[in-house]
Amino acid sequence: MELKGKTILITGGASGIGLEAAKQFLEIGAKVIITGRNQVKLDAAKKQFPALITVKSDVSVAEDAALLFNKVLEIGGIDILYNNAGVGVPAINLGVPNEKHFKNAVYEMEANYLGVIRLNNLFLEMLTSRKEGAIINTTSILSYVRHFWKQHILLLKRHWHFTQNRSENICGLSIVK
């Protein structure tokens, strides 16, 4: 796939892996849109790379995802959806009853799992209408291994395999691995 001239949407693009990916895509001539929850980080990214298009958006919020989709339509659409946004809540003692266990798990699932599915569902028709469209799913959970119990890691690994297998079964969609 020739990336020069392609439009790429990177969620969680204001820092870390997402910002580095944005930088590299810009260097090869792609048009890059980044999203994030933190406007200060988005502004800093835009200052560092003026060609970036920034959109404040939280993948865990359905209304934000819909607004993001409409904004992307206004811009002219995308060729690549790069699902990079993710959250990690520091582990707390699961042996002690605490309402935060459930609340934290829901937050992580909304951002790390359901957010990916939500955006894939929103953008899939757009991506398959392109001559070359792709979805990239990134995870960096292993950087937080010391903070998570094995069950969290296994759940996220299952999610990654699910999205990988689901993406491979979509006709006409290039898979970037």
Solvent accessible surface area in square Angstrom, and as a share of the most:
residue,aa,sasa,rsa
1,M,89,0.40
2,E,112,0.50
3,L,46,0.23
4,K,138,0.58
5,G,61,0.59
6,K,32,0.14
7,T,16,0.09
8,I,0,0.00
9,L,0,0.00
10,I,0,0.00
11,T,2,0.01
12,G,23,0.22
13,G,0,0.00
14,A,12,0.10
15,S,53,0.34
16,G,59,0.57
17,I,84,0.43
18,G,0,0.00
19,L,31,0.15
20,E,78,0.35
21,A,14,0.11
22,A,0,0.00
23,K,70,0.30
24,Q,93,0.41
25,F,25,0.10
26,L,34,0.17
27,E,121,0.54
28,I,84,0.43
29,G,35,0.34
30,A,8,0.06
31,K,83,0.35
32,V,0,0.00
33,I,0,0.00
34,I,0,0.00
35,T,1,0.01
36,G,10,0.09
37,R,127,0.46
38,N,68,0.35
39,Q,76,0.34
40,V,119,0.68
41,K,97,0.41
42,L,0,0.00
43,D,77,0.40
44,A,59,0.46
45,A,2,0.01
46,K,82,0.35
47,K,173,0.73
48,Q,112,0.50
49,F,37,0.15
50,P,97,0.61
51,A,74,0.57
52,L,0,0.00
53,I,46,0.23
54,T,39,0.23
55,V,20,0.12
56,K,121,0.51
57,S,6,0.04
58,D,27,0.14
59,V,11,0.06
60,S,18,0.11
61,V,57,0.32
62,A,52,0.40
63,E,116,0.52
64,D,41,0.21
65,A,1,0.01
66,A,46,0.36
67,L,122,0.61
68,L,2,0.01
69,F,42,0.17
70,N,76,0.39
71,K,81,0.34
72,V,0,0.00
73,L,95,0.47
74,E,137,0.61
75,I,41,0.21
76,G,54,0.52
77,G,4,0.04
78,I,0,0.00
79,D,15,0.08
80,I,1,0.01
81,L,0,0.00
82,Y,22,0.08
83,N,5,0.02
84,N,22,0.11
85,A,26,0.20
86,G,51,0.49
87,V,22,0.13
88,G,30,0.29
89,V,27,0.16
90,P,91,0.57
91,A,45,0.35
92,I,61,0.31
93,N,97,0.50
94,L,79,0.39
95,G,65,0.63
96,V,84,0.48
97,P,128,0.81
98,N,68,0.35
99,E,150,0.67
100,K,118,0.50
101,H,38,0.17
102,F,149,0.62
103,K,144,0.61
104,N,32,0.16
105,A,40,0.31
106,V,65,0.37
107,Y,77,0.29
108,E,15,0.07
109,M,54,0.24
110,E,46,0.21
111,A,3,0.03
112,N,19,0.10
113,Y,49,0.19
114,L,67,0.34
115,G,1,0.01
116,V,13,0.08
117,I,34,0.17
118,R,54,0.20
119,L,1,0.00
120,N,9,0.04
121,N,86,0.44
122,L,58,0.29
123,F,0,0.00
124,L,40,0.20
125,E,145,0.65
126,M,21,0.09
127,L,1,0.00
128,T,53,0.31
129,S,88,0.57
130,R,72,0.26
131,K,200,0.85
132,E,53,0.24
133,G,2,0.02
134,A,0,0.00
135,I,6,0.03
136,I,26,0.13
137,N,33,0.17
138,T,39,0.23
139,T,75,0.44
140,S,53,0.34
141,I,20,0.10
142,L,119,0.59
143,S,70,0.45
144,Y,96,0.37
145,V,65,0.37
146,R,195,0.71
147,H,66,0.29
148,F,17,0.07
149,W,114,0.40
150,K,160,0.68
151,Q,119,0.53
152,H,50,0.22
153,I,21,0.11
154,L,90,0.45
155,L,73,0.36
156,L,23,0.12
157,K,95,0.40
158,R,150,0.55
159,H,23,0.10
160,W,89,0.31
161,H,95,0.42
162,F,90,0.37
163,T,3,0.02
164,Q,43,0.19
165,N,81,0.41
166,R,79,0.29
167,S,9,0.06
168,E,76,0.34
169,N,120,0.62
170,I,36,0.18
171,C,125,0.75
172,G,76,0.73
173,L,13,0.07
174,S,48,0.31
175,I,59,0.30
176,V,63,0.36
177,K,172,0.73
